[in-house]
Amino acid sequence: MAYGKVITGHVDPIEKKPVTHYRPGTSIFSIATTGCNWLCKYCQNYDISQRRKIEGTDMTPEEVVSMAKSSGSQGIAYTYNQPSIFIEFARDCGVIARRNGLFNIFVSNGYDTPETVHMMKEFLDCITVDFKGNAEPQFTRRYVGVPDPQPIFDTLKEIRDKTTIHVEITDLIVPQVGDDLEHAVKLCKFIYDEFGPDMPIHFLRFHPDYKMMEFESTPIKTLEKHHAVAKKEGLKYAYLGNVPGHHLEHTYCPECKKIVVKRYGFDIQGWYLDDNNNCKFCGNNIPITGKLTENYKQNRFQFVF
């Protein structure tokens, strides 16, 4: 029912998704429909995701791709609401996008089915799967509206086994109710055991929104503790998100410990990798797909409709 009903179009930097190890510095044409399969009480996109009336601008897949190209974007992101809500439309856009030299990204909660993952194979290049509150079941039941986070873990393994899609993990850390370190350990162990030490994980700072205005923003120390958990469990590339200027935004070489990609928010300020994405200081290879281009800042932020 939401097919072709595009509620918003916006050009974003890929780092906003957040994605740091796939096509860094590129511009992404981001679209969404209304609706979601989750009921997050803190959703910053609630006017899109929780709208119960199907609305939007009627667009064909060809028109979406044309608009993405005319905006100067290198890819299309299906985001702001759960993209599997409009998987058929996303697939049709994505297939045409690939023919036109664009790549495709899902910003997803991972609450999908094997059939959805099978459709992803036809067009999807990258997905960031966003856990909430360390995937603690009581948190997801009370603040997300789903009985069990297990389908997210199942989806990730399905993507790993059945596709070649680039995956990154995010985890929204909500103070008081979604910041339990024991569950952070469980989540990081799962990522390490199933995907290995090179899987990027982003711990995101919560800010008050929608039905959780009485909560404070996540303390920086809480995020730093989660980062320490990830590193202790063997994950080499852990990041903090929504904290511009923090030193844990950067990519560090796990061998020589020097900064190889320096960031401030969504902006890349230093690039210390060679043409093969090897560390310029010690030669260690950093698992990043793509390299920074000279004109990467062009058209990185642009409101379309």
C-alpha angles and dihedrals in degrees: 000000000000093000110137094357100126112187098185143005124198138160112233136173111255088238089068092067080055103250120143105160100052124070095332117209096022127134119238128203103221123203137172143177125213123273138046140207090231131065101209110181091208098047112147089198095049094130087063104031100040097040107120095196116080106235139153146104114303108243135167120221088250091056092050091052092045091052091047091053094045090052091059094246123151095206147012124243122201101207150121088076129034105289095211085070086073099024095141092054092043090052093050091049092044097052091052091043091057091051087055095050097260126128126221132230133188121205096200144170088217093232093136144125132243087253090058092049089050089056091048089063090068096064117351122112103171138016132186111202114204118209115193125218093354089298091283106169097222090053094050092048095050104034104024103035099232123115100222136013092211094102088065091058090045092051092052092052090047090053090048094049101038106032145037093227116144109243133201127176128223128186122194108215111209115193120243096000106040108030104085108149094205089063090044087058091050092049094048092047090053092051093047095045096045102033107019133235097303097067108115117231124192121199106205127207115237119224126192113271145144109352097354101065092129092067123090124233113272111276112246090232090059091054091047090054090054090050090052090052091053093050092046090053090054104260107146100196113050122154140185117227133202091025105101112199097025115132091230090069089077129088110240126199105245091215106048095017093227124136110264097171116030117199141182109192106307093341124099109218101172135026116191101171128105125231090282093048092253119149109264090215102051108002096244113151116243114208098236121136112222131005136252116272127215095247099039095134095061113118093349095145121035133145110218105172 
